[in-house]
Amino acid sequence: MHNPYRRSVLLITLAVLIAGWLGAYAFTLWRLRDAALSGGLEAATTQARNFEQHLTQTLEMIELIALGLAPGQSTESVGERFGAQMNDALRKAPYLRSLSLADAEGRILYSTTPGNVGSRLALRGFFPDLAADSTMIHIGQRWQGRDLAGAGAFTPLAATKGAASRQPAFIPVLRRIGDNGQPYWVVAAINPEYFVLHFTQLLPETEGRVQLLRHDGTLLLSSRLDELPGHSQAAGRVEDLLAQHESGALAQTLPDGAAVLTAYRASSRFPALIAVHLQRETILENWRSEARRISLVVFPVLFALTVSIVLVWRRQQRLDQRERELAGQRKLAASVFEATTNAVFLTTPGGDVITVNPAFERITGYRADEVVGRNPRLLASGVHDRAFYADLWHGIQENGHWHGEIVNRRKDGSLFHGQLSITAVTDDAGRLLHYVGVTADITERKQYEAEILAAKEKAEAASLAKTTFLATMSHELRTPMNGVIGMTDVLLRSAIDDKQRRQLEIIRASAGALMSILDQILDYSKIETQTLQLADAPFDPAALVGELATLFTPPATAKGLRLRSCLAPDLPACLHADPVRLRQILTNLLSNAVKFTRDGEIVVDASFAAPDRLCIAVSDTGIGIAPEMQQQIFAAFTQVDGSTTREFGGTGLGLASSRRLAEAMGGSLEVASTPGQGSRFTLCVAARRD
Ligand code: ADP
């Protein structure tokens, strides 16, 4: 539960961070855009103010010129008197085509353009409307033509766009001079191109347009040549706003579809106003390139941030995975700790118990809270001496480990046997962290072992008693038997008849057989009681084999068997061992071979394996031994079956004694046999070369 929770917290953090960055980025862009737009509005406002001032100054100049002309004179004298002044004023006013003086009916009395004199000025269409007592500047519609003479009202419908821009035009401005009884009109023909030039110099056509409007909303001129004068509403919502405020700024879409930032400002004194429209797109273009520059910084940073967060996240995931595995291992270890039947305790480096498992409580009888904080020494039984514990601590300090049996005392005072392992737990730097002790309760096993040992000792004692009895018996029997044999021999040498001789010989043979059985029993007893003494005498193995062959040829031949010996060429001429015991074993093997072979042959092989191994094998073509009997025949008093015993006789002691003898001589006696085909007994003994 923990890890998925942490992962989702991380994911959310990541998302929030990225969203935060994107949000901050978007906010910055929005602020910049806002700043660009308000900057645009400010720029438009500044320009509108400048142009308005220019316009006002221009109109003021016209007014001043008009006021400079004194009224109340005859027509001729006005013309004469002011001709020079007007021409003079015109030279200083490059924005005027002409200055003229008209009478109350509009007839041109005098003009700086002589061609104008006499022509009649239509007095309609001015704003504000002309009144006889007006002392205001009146601004007319834009007129078509170079000057008053021959000029006609500008008709937007008739004029094509191209034509409108190319054809000369002027804007008439009127100011009444003279008293009410004899009014005159000073007519100034303003050259629109002068304004257009001024406007386009300060605001190129690509960035926006400047409009000069009359207070009634009529467009007098625009820095955009294709914008036709005479229109109302050419400045969009400016006309509406003007009713409330003399100046203002707004974002809007003009009737021709252009999205603009507009600032307008009415002349402070005259019925005209300036509207500056900055192209919204041009302003936003700057903002866009700014945004692109910021993006160049923001996105790589955002990317790097995301990548690093993802990397951190993945690392965290790997750590989580590792943590899960460790938790699993810890859980496993804890369950082993809980479930094991061995008592486990964990101590500090100082030996104070930190924790014990349930098995510890069960085995020792102490509850965990009774041992925690104490030394495991509280289990000491007093059975072991100081040296035992010294050895234990030495083992731990030297090897980090001690393993051995210990007798401890339970809480109830009873003792128990434990198989104790103490291990020092260190960290990677080798600093000691804990000791862990694990004790298997082996009390029952110990009891069992003790019982077995006692039983074994008892059995061994009984066996020894039996063997000793056998040895004593056979030894005791030999003495009278020697008497029997000795006296039989004496009798045999005395003068006796044939019948008595045959009877005595039977006694003699029987006594001999009995003696050999007694000898075997005595031998076996000696081996069993380990009282047998082995000699270390020099002998010639070839000679030994030769003697035995000579000895066993007569009984073999008597049974129709062939006996031959086969000596390895590298057989040493002299070896050291116990030749008497060797002969005894080989005699036993050969007598068995003769005994258990009805026809065929008996072969004696002798070989020497360096450095000190003499091997003599006796093979026969006799009845053989069943596989399951092949090991049993080496046990004392064992014969393959009753019938063979009856047929072949024997005690079942020969092979048992022989194998023990061979082992006592540092060698072995083995059999390989196939029932019905024959057997091969191989005797190997340690025999030192000279
Ligand atoms: P025993 O005095 O009966 O010969 P051994 O210990 O010498 O006692 O032999 C034990 C038994 O092993 C024999 O009774 C016989 O059954 C079997 N045995 C020993 N040698 C041979 C052999 N060469 N061929 C077949 N059986 C043999």
Residues whose N, C-alpha, C, O or C-beta is under 5 A from the ligand:
A	BS01	ADP	N592 A593 F596 G622 G624 I625 I633 T638 Q639 V640 D641 T644 G649 G650 T651 G652 L653 G654 L655 A656 S679
